[in-house]
Amino acid sequence: MALRGRHRFFLWLLAACAALWLVIWRQTDSFRVARTLNEVRTQRVLLEGQRANLERRIRSAESRDALIPRAAARLGLRAPRDSEIFRITVPAPSPAPGAPPPSPTAP
């Protein structure tokens, strides 16, 4: 059975409509993905701002200006007087027996 002219026309028309429907669906889907991507980027910028704020708060909480008053209030600590500070020096290790003497270092 051979297809007549109008049957061929309707078959091509149906194929063209299907192709156009696929293009429209693809464009609609790409707009949805672009909108989602934009929302995610906006959320990322907000989270980066929150992170920077938290890092700033951490740095300020770790500073001596913030720690010393808190340590004094909560733990009863105080800054040491000059007479309470002393240094302990560690003697240099002795060379192993039979090892050559260390070479002098330049100042």
ZIPELIN-V639737 format. One record per residue. PSI is psi in degrees with one decimal (NA if undefined). Layout:
[[PSI] [PSI]]
//
This chain:
[[118.5] [142.2] [137.1] [175.9] [-44.3] [-30.6] [-41.7] [-41.7] [-48.1] [-33.5] [-44.3] [-37.6] [-41.6] [-42.5] [-41.8] [-42.2] [-39.8] [-41.9] [-42.7] [-39.0] [-40.5] [-39.7] [-44.9] [-42.7] [-42.6] [-41.9] [-42.5] [-42.4] [-39.7] [-35.0] [-39.9] [-44.2] [-39.6] [-39.7] [-43.4] [-42.5] [-41.2] [-41.0] [-40.9] [-40.2] [-42.1] [-43.0] [-38.1] [-42.7] [-42.3] [-42.8] [-36.9] [-36.8] [-42.6] [-39.8] [-44.8] [-40.5] [-43.9] [-40.6] [-39.3] [-43.0] [-37.3] [-45.9] [-40.8] [-33.5] [-26.7] [-7.9] [156.7] [-34.0] [-29.3] [-34.5] [-39.5] [-48.4] [-36.6] [-41.2] [-37.7] [-41.6] [-46.4] [-40.1] [-5.4] [24.3] [158.7] [165.4] [140.1] [149.6] [164.1] [-34.1] [-14.7] [-5.6] [126.8] [156.6] [141.8] [122.5] [143.6] [127.2] [152.8] [144.1] [142.3] [145.7] [154.0] [150.2] [133.8] [-3.2] [149.3] [151.2] [149.3] [144.9] [146.7] [142.1] [146.4] [142.2] [NA]]
//
